[in-house]
Amino acid sequence: MFAMNKKLLTLSEVADMLSVSKETLRRWDTSGKLVSVRHPINDYRMYKVSDLKKFEQLGFLFDGKPSEKKVKPNKKYKTIELFAGAGGLALGLEESGLDCVLLNEIDKNACQTLRTNRPKWNVVEGDVSKLDFKKFKGQIDVLTGGFPCQAFSYAGKKLGFEDARGTLFYEFARAVKEIKPSIAVGENVRGLLTHEKGQTLAGMISILEELGYKVVPPQVLKAIFYNVPQKRERLLIVAIRKDLKIDFEFPAPNKKILTIKDALKKGVLFDKDVPKSEGQKYPKDKADVMKLVPPGGYWRDLPLPIQKSYMKQSFYLGGGKTGMARRMSWDEPSLTLTCAPAQKQTERCHPDETRPFTVREYARIQTFPDDWEFSGSVTSQYKQIGNAVPVNLAKALGQQIIKALNQHNSKK
C-alpha cells in the first residue's frame, strides 16, 4: 500500500492514478507535459506530487478532506438488482447497509453462487424480459443493473423509451418505469462513453428523463481509489426521480492505493494470507515465455527474437499492448481482471510463480471475502469473478446512496 503523504511518486503509481500507460508518461516527459525527476539512488523516473495539481481528476490529493465516516440508513432501504452476476455489487450494497429484496440473473452458475452465499436472498433465475415488476411499484428505493453495452436503432433525433426495444437496457428502463424507484443506478464499462460516438449513452439518458428521472452527469470511478487493489474502471449512471429533493454525490476517492500484496497477503484488507484454491495453468510453450518476464514486466522485457515469435504480427503494430505477457508485481495494483486469466493478450501472471492467479486470488483482487463461494466449473468461476463489480467499490457507492436517501427521508 502506498499513501499520498510522500513527495515523490513512481512512474507506475502515476500511470495508475491517471489511467495512462507508462509509455504515455514517457512521451509526456519528452514533450514537457509532465516532467519527471530522477531518483538519487537508482536513477528511476519519479514525479513530484506537487506537479500533479494540474490534473483536475487528482484534486482530491490536495484538498485535505478526511476519509468519510460510515453512514447508517435512517430506515430499511430496499433494492432490486438486475444482471446480478456473482453478487459483487449486491454484496457491496448490503455491506453499506442496503436491503436487497430481489436479484435477477440468467446464468445458472452465478445464480447458484448467489443462493449458496445468501440463502435468504430472493434470486430469480431467467430472462429479465419475462419478469413483471409492477407489483413492486412504490416499494423499492433503489434499482441497480449492469446491463451490457448495446447499440440502439435510432428512430429520430431524440431516443424514446420504445426505441430501445430489443436491448437489455430497455429491460432495465422497463423496470424503472414499472417500479418507480427513488434512485436508479446503471453501471457499465468506460467504453459506453464513446460507444456509437456517445449516442448510446445520450439515448439512455434521454429515456430515463422521459420516464421522470434526472440523470446525474455520468462518472467513471477508478476502483484503485476505493480500497480495491485493481485498475478496474466502471461507468456509473445515477438517475434520481424528479419529484424527490435528493442530491447525490459520487464517493470521494481515498488517498491510499492498495497493491497485489495487500490483496494476497495478511494486512489491511484481509486478516490472513490468501487460501489455496484451484486455478488454470499456462501451456508449456507459454510458461516457457512467461518465466522470462520479470515482476512488473511484459512482452517488451523478453529477448527480441522471443518478442517477435510471441507477438507475431502485433509486434509490428503501434501501441504499447502492456497487458500482453504481463507479470504483476507485489507493489502495484493488478491490471483489470478478465474472464480468462491464461488467455493471450490479457495475461495476469502471479508476481513470483509462473502461473495465472487462482480463483481465490482473483476473488481477493475483486475484494470478495474468502467465505464467498463460487459455483460451477473453474472456467465459470473465473468468468463470474472477472465480470463482477469490486465489492469495496460497490460499498463506497452504497454509502453515497444511503446518504442521499437519508437526506430525502429526513425532510418528510
Legacy VTK file of the C-alpha trace (Angstrom):
# vtk DataFile Version 3.0
C-alpha trace
ASCII
DATASET POLYDATA
POINTS 412 float
0.000 0.000 0.000
1.309 3.447 -0.810
-0.069 6.694 0.588
-0.088 10.219 -0.725
1.944 11.640 2.164
5.195 11.242 0.270
6.593 13.888 -2.044
7.646 11.661 -4.944
5.688 9.000 -6.836
6.965 6.311 -9.173
6.210 6.028 -12.885
3.889 3.085 -12.178
1.978 4.920 -9.439
1.332 7.997 -11.573
0.289 5.847 -14.538
-2.243 4.090 -12.284
-3.658 7.336 -10.939
-4.082 8.980 -14.347
-5.172 5.777 -16.128
-2.489 6.138 -18.777
0.326 3.813 -19.823
3.923 4.180 -18.738
4.773 4.824 -22.399
2.364 7.786 -22.387
4.098 9.238 -19.332
7.461 8.863 -21.042
6.109 10.758 -24.055
4.731 13.461 -21.753
8.172 13.711 -20.174
9.726 14.314 -23.591
7.052 16.833 -24.629
7.119 18.668 -21.304
3.501 17.952 -20.365
4.595 16.210 -17.147
8.320 16.249 -16.453
9.914 13.625 -14.211
12.849 13.859 -11.861
15.422 11.132 -11.279
15.679 9.098 -8.107
19.019 9.982 -6.421
19.955 6.325 -5.824
18.626 4.175 -8.676
18.030 6.916 -11.293
14.403 5.787 -11.855
11.854 8.286 -13.150
9.920 9.866 -10.291
7.246 12.545 -10.205
6.693 15.342 -7.731
3.255 15.123 -6.127
3.024 18.915 -6.374
3.300 18.660 -10.196
0.089 16.603 -10.304
-2.064 19.566 -9.246
-2.548 20.424 -12.916
-4.714 17.294 -13.343
-8.244 18.118 -12.248
-9.168 14.481 -11.578
-6.460 14.283 -8.896
-7.677 17.297 -6.960
-8.650 15.061 -4.031
-4.939 14.588 -3.272
-4.640 18.206 -2.234
-7.983 19.140 -0.667
-7.140 17.798 2.772
-10.580 16.265 3.318
-10.643 13.401 5.856
-11.993 9.977 4.946
-15.770 9.877 5.183
-17.357 8.119 8.171
-19.792 5.270 7.653
-23.372 6.408 7.132
-26.201 4.335 8.615
-29.605 4.207 6.912
-32.433 6.113 8.637
-34.785 3.262 7.712
-34.642 -0.011 5.787
-33.939 0.883 2.170
-34.949 -1.821 -0.306
-33.095 -2.610 -3.534
-33.663 -4.728 -6.643
-30.733 -5.720 -8.845
-30.856 -6.889 -12.456
-27.971 -8.697 -14.217
-26.659 -9.550 -10.732
-23.833 -11.905 -11.751
-21.887 -13.392 -8.847
-23.022 -10.680 -6.427
-20.167 -8.177 -6.235
-22.481 -5.168 -6.473
-25.202 -6.723 -4.290
-22.737 -7.714 -1.575
-21.127 -4.277 -1.511
-24.525 -2.582 -1.272
-25.516 -4.988 1.507
-22.329 -4.192 3.416
-23.097 -0.498 3.067
-26.476 -1.045 4.734
-28.986 -1.575 1.893
-31.512 -4.430 1.895
-31.813 -6.486 -1.309
-35.291 -7.915 -1.963
-34.763 -9.391 -5.447
-31.866 -10.277 -7.741
-32.244 -11.384 -11.333
-29.585 -13.247 -13.300
-29.765 -15.568 -16.315
-26.526 -17.534 -15.761
-27.310 -20.663 -13.742
-23.873 -20.900 -12.111
-23.965 -17.270 -10.984
-27.461 -17.855 -9.563
-26.179 -20.850 -7.610
-23.327 -18.687 -6.324
-25.854 -16.145 -5.037
-28.067 -18.795 -3.424
-25.119 -20.584 -1.808
-23.812 -17.452 -0.144
-27.107 -15.765 0.675
-29.866 -18.407 1.052
-32.321 -15.699 2.159
-31.857 -13.583 -0.968
-34.711 -13.789 -3.460
-32.761 -14.938 -6.537
-34.883 -15.129 -9.695
-33.104 -17.105 -12.417
-34.029 -16.472 -16.025
-34.622 -13.975 -18.813
-35.229 -10.475 -17.435
-37.737 -9.765 -20.224
-40.096 -12.335 -18.681
-40.266 -10.554 -15.303
-43.194 -8.381 -14.227
-42.067 -5.600 -11.885
-45.439 -3.879 -11.425
-46.054 -5.457 -8.017
-43.010 -3.604 -6.669
-44.271 -0.143 -7.652
-43.669 2.358 -4.871
-41.966 -0.232 -2.646
-38.369 -0.065 -3.852
-35.846 2.661 -3.032
-33.032 1.633 -5.373
-32.908 -0.262 -8.674
-29.470 -1.285 -9.941
-28.238 -3.115 -13.013
-25.104 -3.710 -15.040
-26.716 -4.022 -18.472
-24.451 -4.779 -21.471
-23.472 -2.028 -23.889
-25.693 -2.429 -26.976
-26.434 -0.071 -29.860
-29.943 1.244 -30.435
-31.820 1.547 -33.714
-32.388 5.272 -33.978
-35.891 6.395 -34.893
-35.256 10.121 -34.590
-33.020 12.790 -33.159
-34.121 12.105 -29.585
-34.404 8.498 -28.488
-37.600 7.436 -26.745
-38.377 4.511 -24.460
-39.884 2.341 -27.209
-36.870 2.921 -29.477
-34.705 0.878 -27.103
-36.739 -2.327 -27.536
-34.637 -5.419 -28.099
-31.787 -4.246 -25.839
-31.130 -5.178 -22.236
-31.078 -1.501 -21.342
-34.733 -1.471 -22.443
-35.454 -4.112 -19.785
-33.655 -2.016 -17.184
-35.653 1.044 -18.269
-38.871 -1.004 -18.216
-38.103 -1.977 -14.611
-37.567 1.715 -13.801
-40.913 2.546 -15.421
-42.815 -0.185 -13.585
-41.151 0.124 -10.164
-40.604 3.890 -9.974
-37.642 3.610 -7.524
-36.294 6.703 -5.799
-32.872 6.102 -7.369
-31.850 4.023 -10.384
-28.184 3.087 -10.874
-26.755 1.637 -14.065
-23.129 0.501 -14.237
-21.130 -0.224 -17.350
-17.712 -0.158 -18.979
-15.918 3.110 -19.706
-16.370 2.384 -23.414
-20.046 3.290 -23.164
-18.947 6.943 -23.071
-17.784 6.729 -26.692
-19.984 3.883 -27.971
-21.638 4.955 -31.246
-19.902 8.340 -30.798
-21.667 8.895 -27.490
-25.147 8.410 -28.956
-25.859 5.222 -26.990
-25.269 6.900 -23.629
-27.167 10.015 -24.728
-30.086 7.771 -25.703
-30.088 6.076 -22.310
-30.127 9.425 -20.541
-32.989 10.728 -22.692
-35.035 7.614 -21.944
-34.526 7.921 -18.190
-35.504 11.593 -18.392
-38.640 10.636 -20.352
-39.503 8.232 -17.508
-39.374 11.059 -14.963
-35.769 10.970 -13.762
-32.976 13.494 -13.539
-29.649 11.909 -14.500
-26.548 12.964 -12.585
-23.673 13.550 -15.051
-22.254 10.012 -15.534
-18.879 9.424 -13.960
-16.122 6.842 -14.313
-14.974 5.549 -10.932
-11.466 4.116 -10.653
-11.539 1.115 -8.320
-7.997 1.783 -7.066
-9.311 4.834 -5.194
-11.898 2.788 -3.271
-9.876 0.129 -1.421
-9.657 -2.174 -4.426
-6.155 -3.417 -5.455
-7.026 -3.328 -9.156
-7.043 -0.796 -12.011
-10.651 -1.527 -12.953
-12.925 1.321 -14.043
-16.729 1.396 -14.047
-19.029 3.983 -15.556
-21.895 4.896 -13.209
-25.220 6.314 -14.393
-27.303 7.574 -11.459
-30.881 8.738 -12.011
-32.982 10.474 -9.324
-36.781 10.590 -9.538
-37.707 14.171 -10.400
-40.371 14.562 -7.708
-37.802 13.938 -4.951
-35.446 16.516 -3.465
-32.336 14.361 -3.444
-28.757 15.477 -4.013
-26.439 12.640 -4.975
-22.647 12.863 -4.923
-20.280 10.173 -6.120
-17.959 8.754 -3.430
-14.833 10.758 -2.730
-11.579 8.956 -3.655
-9.211 7.653 -0.991
-5.623 8.851 -0.853
-4.253 5.319 -0.395
-3.861 2.830 -3.214
-3.727 -0.897 -2.465
-1.463 -3.396 -4.203
-1.257 -7.100 -5.066
0.499 -7.620 -1.730
-2.472 -6.097 0.088
-4.781 -8.449 -1.826
-2.921 -11.717 -1.332
-1.089 -11.254 1.970
-2.266 -10.620 5.519
-2.664 -6.876 6.036
-5.122 -4.014 5.697
-7.647 -5.906 3.526
-7.537 -9.433 4.917
-6.513 -10.934 8.265
-4.617 -13.856 6.700
-2.803 -14.843 3.516
-4.935 -15.929 0.572
-6.146 -19.542 0.918
-5.132 -22.206 -1.585
-7.580 -22.890 -4.412
-7.919 -24.209 -7.944
-6.582 -22.273 -10.894
-5.748 -22.512 -14.555
-2.245 -23.262 -15.804
-0.302 -21.999 -18.794
0.501 -24.366 -21.662
4.195 -25.315 -21.631
5.137 -23.007 -24.524
3.522 -20.018 -22.830
5.021 -20.921 -19.438
8.484 -21.035 -21.038
7.951 -17.464 -22.283
6.386 -16.107 -19.101
9.294 -17.414 -16.993
11.474 -14.816 -18.732
9.252 -11.862 -17.768
10.320 -10.022 -14.581
7.821 -8.790 -11.929
6.039 -5.726 -13.311
7.282 -6.550 -16.811
5.616 -7.513 -20.088
6.471 -8.656 -23.615
8.972 -5.857 -24.268
11.129 -7.291 -21.468
11.625 -10.510 -23.447
14.644 -11.127 -25.705
13.951 -9.632 -29.141
13.632 -12.950 -31.050
11.083 -14.195 -28.470
9.193 -10.880 -28.660
8.738 -11.369 -32.409
7.815 -15.033 -32.074
5.310 -14.464 -29.272
3.675 -11.293 -30.565
3.640 -12.299 -34.244
2.037 -9.521 -36.357
1.210 -7.484 -33.241
4.942 -6.866 -32.831
4.900 -4.576 -35.869
1.731 -2.671 -34.967
1.563 0.521 -32.918
0.574 0.778 -29.252
2.159 -0.468 -26.071
-0.009 -3.592 -25.558
1.168 -3.570 -21.961
-1.278 -6.302 -20.953
0.384 -8.932 -23.136
2.784 -11.369 -21.472
2.314 -9.292 -18.325
3.591 -10.389 -14.929
2.214 -8.484 -11.959
4.419 -7.169 -9.155
3.686 -7.170 -5.430
3.942 -3.399 -5.084
1.379 -2.345 -7.724
-2.371 -2.870 -8.186
-3.473 -5.588 -10.579
-4.467 -4.757 -14.119
-8.207 -5.175 -14.703
-9.051 -8.847 -14.292
-10.523 -10.557 -17.331
-12.767 -13.602 -17.615
-9.924 -15.856 -18.795
-6.591 -15.347 -16.947
-4.494 -17.564 -19.232
-5.759 -16.056 -22.480
-3.218 -14.424 -24.765
-3.205 -10.608 -24.702
-4.701 -10.499 -21.189
-2.146 -12.390 -19.118
-2.214 -11.649 -15.399
0.753 -13.698 -14.194
1.486 -14.169 -10.475
4.394 -11.967 -9.255
6.629 -14.901 -8.219
5.175 -18.094 -9.678
4.751 -18.610 -13.402
1.002 -19.186 -13.451
-2.252 -17.220 -13.662
-3.889 -16.081 -10.438
-6.000 -18.790 -8.784
-9.751 -18.453 -8.240
-9.340 -17.235 -4.648
-6.596 -14.803 -5.685
-8.935 -13.485 -8.378
-11.691 -13.107 -5.792
-9.438 -11.202 -3.403
-8.332 -8.778 -6.110
-12.063 -8.096 -6.610
-12.353 -7.723 -2.772
-14.727 -10.657 -2.313
-14.414 -12.183 1.177
-12.755 -15.598 1.451
-16.019 -17.250 2.504
-17.828 -16.161 -0.690
-18.063 -19.435 -2.641
-18.342 -19.597 -6.435
-20.325 -22.344 -8.174
-19.718 -24.143 -11.453
-16.526 -25.112 -13.262
-13.256 -23.278 -12.694
-13.764 -21.569 -16.063
-17.201 -20.369 -14.957
-15.853 -19.170 -11.616
-13.190 -17.054 -13.326
-15.865 -15.604 -15.604
-18.160 -14.748 -12.696
-15.369 -13.036 -10.772
-13.950 -11.263 -13.825
-17.363 -9.770 -14.668
-18.131 -8.605 -11.132
-18.203 -5.111 -9.705
-15.496 -4.977 -6.994
-17.206 -5.356 -3.623
-15.435 -2.414 -1.985
-16.262 -0.107 -4.896
-19.925 -1.107 -4.574
-19.766 -0.498 -0.833
-18.469 3.054 -1.366
-21.277 3.650 -3.876
-23.841 2.244 -1.440
-22.761 4.674 1.239
-23.463 7.608 -1.063
-26.853 6.163 -1.987
-27.756 5.855 1.693
-26.596 9.403 2.343
-28.838 10.674 -0.462
-31.851 8.634 0.720
-31.325 9.732 4.323
-31.377 13.331 3.129
-34.742 12.782 1.455
-36.150 10.747 4.361
-35.233 13.419 6.923
-37.305 16.005 5.015
-40.546 14.030 5.320
LINES 1 413
412 0 1 2 3 4 5 6 7 8 9 10 11 12 13 14 15 16 17 18 19 20 21 22 23 24 25 26 27 28 29 30 31 32 33 34 35 36 37 38 39 40 41 42 43 44 45 46 47 48 49 50 51 52 53 54 55 56 57 58 59 60 61 62 63 64 65 66 67 68 69 70 71 72 73 74 75 76 77 78 79 80 81 82 83 84 85 86 87 88 89 90 91 92 93 94 95 96 97 98 99 100 101 102 103 104 105 106 107 108 109 110 111 112 113 114 115 116 117 118 119 120 121 122 123 124 125 126 127 128 129 130 131 132 133 134 135 136 137 138 139 140 141 142 143 144 145 146 147 148 149 150 151 152 153 154 155 156 157 158 159 160 161 162 163 164 165 166 167 168 169 170 171 172 173 174 175 176 177 178 179 180 181 182 183 184 185 186 187 188 189 190 191 192 193 194 195 196 197 198 199 200 201 202 203 204 205 206 207 208 209 210 211 212 213 214 215 216 217 218 219 220 221 222 223 224 225 226 227 228 229 230 231 232 233 234 235 236 237 238 239 240 241 242 243 244 245 246 247 248 249 250 251 252 253 254 255 256 257 258 259 260 261 262 263 264 265 266 267 268 269 270 271 272 273 274 275 276 277 278 279 280 281 282 283 284 285 286 287 288 289 290 291 292 293 294 295 296 297 298 299 300 301 302 303 304 305 306 307 308 309 310 311 312 313 314 315 316 317 318 319 320 321 322 323 324 325 326 327 328 329 330 331 332 333 334 335 336 337 338 339 340 341 342 343 344 345 346 347 348 349 350 351 352 353 354 355 356 357 358 359 360 361 362 363 364 365 366 367 368 369 370 371 372 373 374 375 376 377 378 379 380 381 382 383 384 385 386 387 388 389 390 391 392 393 394 395 396 397 398 399 400 401 402 403 404 405 406 407 408 409 410 411
